[in-house]
Amino acid sequence: MTSSAIQQVPGVFHRRVGDILVTALSDGHQDAPLSTLGDIAQEDAAALLHSAFRPVPRRTAVNGFLVRHGDRVALIDTGCGPSKPTVGRLAGNLAAAGVAAESVDTLLMTHLHPDHFGGLTGPDGAPLYPRAEFRLHVAEHAYWRDDAAMAACDAARRAAFFGGARARLDAYADCTSLFSAGEVFPGVTAIPLPGHTPGHTGFLIASGSKSLLIWGDIVHVPEVQVPRPEATMAVDVDPAQAAATRRHIFDRVATDRQAIAGMHLHFPALAHLAREGDGYRLVADAWTLDLDGDI
């Protein structure tokens, strides 16, 4: 008798960037109402999702990325942690990729929102990456430590966002190293992309003639925000700046034909952005067994 499948295969996908191996790790996905989108009518957002054969309410993938260069191992973001039934897979996928948490020597954080910091600590609040240096943009660190900024938020965001961020900052306080720009790991350069949060950061991975820009949360809902880059998110700290940053980076990666990856692009989350008329079209990379691919 054959048994029915009860779960998907591990969410692990490798891509070599020169001498650097990048591994996309799925944490799962989250569904949220269209009211979490701003600067676009809900019926317009629903129409875009419907035309792209996506569910309404909107579905957002959650990913992290492992970077291995020589004997160095970095993890970019840690996902939500086991907070909902559809997320919390990153730690298991990291293990499926053959990497123990203890071997991660650097944590690179795009920013401190719950779907990025949730997997930093266990239920007891202890670090899950005990040997890692914790690297974060200086403006991001300052924002989540700012009592005035916390007081300006509603009670729910104070608890989940500020409370959660501060708990993780406390857990990694002894191994925190702040940056503003420049190389933050061998072959990895920080690219400030402010707006979503003050210190929101992308990471450009480059080796030889190859490069990949992990652009963090430039988009949350690609089916909506690629054709309508003015669409913002309710969690944007500065929505106008987030939209301006999105337009700037769209122009840059399309002009340069820069390979991209994102925390909220559908897994395995590697793509290019092509110009289409006055706008853009996201072109997902084809699945390949070749680690080098066509980046």
C-alpha positions as CSV (number, residue, x, y, z in Angstrom):
1,M,0.0,0.0,0.0
2,T,1.4,3.4,-0.9
3,S,1.3,6.3,1.6
4,S,0.1,9.8,0.8
5,A,2.5,12.7,0.9
6,I,2.0,14.7,4.1
7,Q,4.6,17.5,3.5
8,Q,6.6,19.2,0.8
9,V,10.3,18.4,0.2
10,P,12.8,20.7,2.0
11,G,12.8,24.3,0.8
12,V,16.5,24.5,-0.1
13,F,17.9,25.9,-3.4
14,H,21.6,26.5,-4.1
15,R,23.1,29.1,-6.5
16,R,26.8,29.7,-6.9
17,V,28.0,33.3,-7.3
18,G,31.6,33.0,-8.4
19,D,33.4,31.3,-5.4
20,I,30.5,32.0,-3.1
21,L,27.6,29.5,-2.6
22,V,24.3,31.1,-1.8
23,T,21.4,28.9,-0.5
24,A,17.8,30.1,-0.5
25,L,16.0,28.7,2.6
26,S,12.2,28.8,2.7
27,D,10.6,29.7,6.0
28,G,7.1,29.2,4.6
29,H,4.4,31.9,3.8
30,Q,2.0,34.2,5.4
31,D,-1.5,35.3,4.3
32,A,-2.7,38.8,5.2
33,P,-5.7,41.0,4.3
34,L,-5.4,43.5,1.5
35,S,-5.8,46.3,4.1
36,T,-2.1,45.7,4.9
37,L,-1.4,47.4,1.5
38,G,-1.4,51.1,1.2
39,D,-1.5,53.7,-1.7
40,I,-3.5,51.3,-3.9
41,A,-7.3,50.6,-3.9
42,Q,-8.1,47.2,-2.5
43,E,-10.1,46.3,-5.6
44,D,-7.1,47.1,-7.8
45,A,-4.8,45.0,-5.7
46,A,-7.3,42.1,-5.8
47,A,-7.5,42.4,-9.6
48,L,-3.7,42.2,-9.9
49,L,-3.6,39.1,-7.7
50,H,-6.5,37.5,-9.5
51,S,-4.8,38.1,-12.9
52,A,-1.6,36.5,-11.6
53,F,-3.6,33.4,-10.3
54,R,-2.7,34.3,-6.7
55,P,-5.0,34.0,-3.7
56,V,-6.9,36.8,-2.0
57,P,-6.1,37.7,0.8
58,R,-2.5,38.3,-0.4
59,R,0.1,35.6,0.2
60,T,3.7,36.6,1.1
61,A,6.6,34.2,1.0
62,V,9.2,34.3,3.7
63,N,12.8,33.4,2.9
64,G,16.3,33.6,4.4
65,F,19.6,33.1,2.6
66,L,22.8,31.2,3.6
67,V,26.1,32.5,2.3
68,R,29.2,30.2,2.3
69,H,32.6,31.6,1.3
70,G,35.6,29.4,2.0
71,D,35.2,28.3,5.7
72,R,32.9,31.3,6.5
73,V,29.2,30.9,7.0
74,A,26.7,33.7,7.1
75,L,22.9,33.6,7.4
76,I,20.9,36.6,6.1
77,D,17.7,36.8,8.2
78,T,16.1,34.0,10.2
79,G,12.4,34.0,9.3
80,C,9.4,34.1,11.6
81,G,10.2,31.3,13.9
82,P,7.4,28.8,14.7
83,S,4.8,31.5,15.3
84,K,2.1,30.3,12.8
85,P,1.3,27.0,11.1
86,T,2.6,28.2,7.7
87,V,6.0,29.5,8.8
88,G,8.9,28.5,10.9
89,R,10.5,26.1,8.4
90,L,13.9,27.9,8.0
91,A,15.7,26.2,10.9
92,G,14.7,22.8,9.5
93,N,15.7,23.7,6.0
94,L,19.0,25.0,7.3
95,A,19.6,21.5,8.8
96,A,18.4,19.9,5.5
97,A,21.1,21.9,3.7
98,G,23.6,20.2,6.0
99,V,24.5,23.3,8.1
100,A,24.3,23.3,11.9
101,A,23.2,26.5,13.7
102,E,26.5,26.3,15.6
103,S,28.5,26.6,12.4
104,V,26.9,30.0,11.4
105,D,29.6,32.6,12.3
106,T,27.7,35.7,11.0
107,L,24.1,36.9,11.1
108,L,23.4,39.6,8.6
109,M,20.0,41.3,9.3
110,T,18.2,43.2,6.6
111,H,16.0,44.8,9.3
112,L,14.3,43.9,12.5
113,H,10.7,43.0,11.7
114,P,9.2,39.8,13.3
115,D,9.3,37.8,10.1
116,H,13.0,38.4,9.9
117,F,14.1,38.2,13.6
118,G,11.6,35.5,14.8
119,G,14.0,32.7,14.3
120,L,16.9,34.3,16.2
121,T,16.0,32.9,19.5
122,G,14.3,29.8,21.0
123,P,11.2,29.7,23.3
124,D,13.4,30.5,26.3
125,G,14.8,33.6,24.6
126,A,18.3,32.2,24.2
127,P,20.2,32.7,20.9
128,L,19.8,29.9,18.4
129,Y,23.1,30.9,16.7
130,P,25.4,31.0,19.8
131,R,28.6,31.4,17.9
132,A,27.5,34.1,15.4
133,E,28.4,37.8,15.2
134,F,25.2,39.8,14.9
135,R,25.5,42.5,12.2
136,L,22.9,45.2,11.8
137,H,22.7,48.7,10.3
138,V,23.4,51.4,12.8
139,A,20.2,53.3,12.0
140,E,18.2,50.1,12.5
141,H,19.7,49.5,15.9
142,A,19.0,53.1,16.9
143,Y,15.4,53.0,15.8
144,W,14.3,49.9,17.8
145,R,16.0,51.4,20.9
146,D,14.2,54.7,20.5
147,D,11.6,55.1,23.2
148,A,9.9,58.0,21.4
149,A,9.5,55.9,18.3
150,M,8.1,53.1,20.3
151,A,5.7,55.4,22.1
152,A,4.3,56.7,18.8
153,C,3.1,53.2,17.8
154,D,-0.1,51.5,18.7
155,A,0.0,49.0,21.6
156,A,0.1,45.9,19.3
157,R,3.1,47.1,17.4
158,R,4.9,48.2,20.5
159,A,4.7,44.7,21.8
160,A,5.3,42.6,18.7
161,F,7.7,44.9,16.8
162,F,9.5,46.9,19.4
163,G,9.3,44.4,22.2
164,G,10.3,41.6,19.9
165,A,13.2,43.5,18.4
166,R,14.5,44.6,21.7
167,A,14.4,41.1,23.1
168,R,16.5,39.9,20.2
169,L,18.9,42.8,20.5
170,D,19.3,42.0,24.2
171,A,19.9,38.3,23.4
172,Y,22.8,39.2,21.0
173,A,24.0,42.3,22.7
174,D,27.4,40.8,23.5
175,C,28.2,39.9,19.9
176,T,26.6,42.8,18.0
177,S,28.5,44.7,15.4
178,L,26.9,47.7,13.7
179,F,27.6,49.0,10.1
180,S,26.5,51.8,7.9
181,A,27.8,50.5,4.5
182,G,30.7,48.7,3.0
183,E,31.8,45.0,3.2
184,V,30.1,43.2,6.1
185,F,31.3,39.6,5.2
186,P,33.8,38.4,2.7
187,G,32.3,39.1,-0.7
188,V,29.2,40.8,0.7
189,T,28.6,44.5,0.7
190,A,25.8,46.3,2.6
191,I,23.5,48.4,0.4
192,P,21.3,50.8,2.5
193,L,17.7,50.7,1.3
194,P,15.8,52.9,3.8
195,G,12.1,53.5,4.1
196,H,10.6,50.2,5.0
197,T,12.6,50.7,8.2
198,P,15.3,53.4,8.8
199,G,18.1,50.8,8.5
200,H,16.6,48.4,6.0
201,T,19.6,46.9,4.1
202,G,20.2,44.9,1.0
203,F,23.3,42.7,0.5
204,L,25.3,42.6,-2.7
205,I,27.1,39.3,-3.1
206,A,29.9,39.5,-5.6
207,S,32.7,37.2,-6.7
208,G,34.6,37.3,-10.0
209,S,32.2,38.5,-12.7
210,K,29.1,37.3,-10.9
211,S,26.9,39.1,-8.4
212,L,23.5,38.8,-6.7
213,L,21.6,41.5,-4.9
214,I,19.5,40.2,-2.0
215,W,17.2,43.2,-1.7
216,G,15.4,42.4,1.5
217,D,11.8,43.7,1.6
218,I,11.8,45.9,-1.5
219,V,8.6,44.1,-2.3
220,H,6.3,42.0,-0.2
221,V,3.6,41.3,-2.8
222,P,5.4,41.0,-6.1
223,E,2.2,40.6,-8.1
224,V,1.1,44.1,-6.9
225,Q,4.3,46.1,-6.1
226,V,6.2,45.3,-9.3
227,P,3.5,46.7,-11.6
228,R,2.5,49.3,-9.0
229,P,5.7,50.3,-7.2
230,E,3.8,53.1,-5.4
231,A,1.9,50.5,-3.4
232,T,3.2,50.5,0.2
233,M,2.9,48.3,3.2
234,A,1.2,49.2,6.5
235,V,4.4,48.2,8.3
236,D,6.5,50.7,6.3
237,V,8.1,53.1,8.8
238,D,8.3,55.8,6.1
239,P,6.0,54.8,3.2
240,A,7.0,57.6,0.9
241,Q,10.7,56.8,1.3
242,A,10.0,53.1,0.9
243,A,8.3,53.7,-2.5
244,A,11.1,56.1,-3.6
245,T,13.7,53.5,-2.7
246,R,11.7,50.8,-4.5
247,R,11.6,52.9,-7.7
248,H,15.3,53.7,-7.5
249,I,16.4,50.1,-7.0
250,F,13.9,48.9,-9.7
251,D,15.6,51.3,-12.2
252,R,19.1,50.2,-11.1
253,V,18.6,46.4,-11.3
254,A,16.7,46.6,-14.6
255,T,19.4,48.9,-16.1
256,D,22.3,46.8,-14.9
257,R,20.5,43.4,-15.5
258,Q,21.4,42.7,-11.9
259,A,20.3,39.3,-10.6
260,I,18.2,39.7,-7.5
261,A,16.7,37.7,-4.6
262,G,14.3,38.7,-2.0
263,M,12.8,37.7,1.4
264,H,9.3,37.9,-0.1
265,L,9.8,36.7,-3.6
266,H,8.2,33.3,-4.2
267,F,10.7,30.5,-3.4
268,P,13.4,29.9,-4.6
269,A,13.3,33.7,-4.8
270,L,15.9,34.4,-7.4
271,A,14.9,36.6,-10.4
272,H,15.6,39.5,-12.7
273,L,13.6,42.6,-13.3
274,A,12.9,43.6,-16.9
275,R,11.5,46.8,-18.2
276,E,8.1,46.5,-19.8
277,G,6.7,49.7,-21.4
278,D,6.8,52.3,-18.7
279,G,6.9,49.7,-15.9
280,Y,8.6,46.5,-15.0
281,R,8.1,42.7,-15.1
282,L,9.6,40.2,-12.7
283,V,11.2,37.2,-14.4
284,A,11.7,34.3,-12.0
285,D,14.9,32.3,-12.6
286,A,14.2,28.9,-14.2
287,W,14.8,25.9,-11.9
288,T,18.1,24.2,-12.6
289,L,20.2,21.4,-11.3
290,D,23.3,23.4,-12.2
291,L,24.6,25.2,-9.2
292,D,26.2,27.9,-11.4
293,G,23.0,28.6,-13.2
294,D,22.8,31.7,-15.4
295,I,23.1,34.6,-13.0
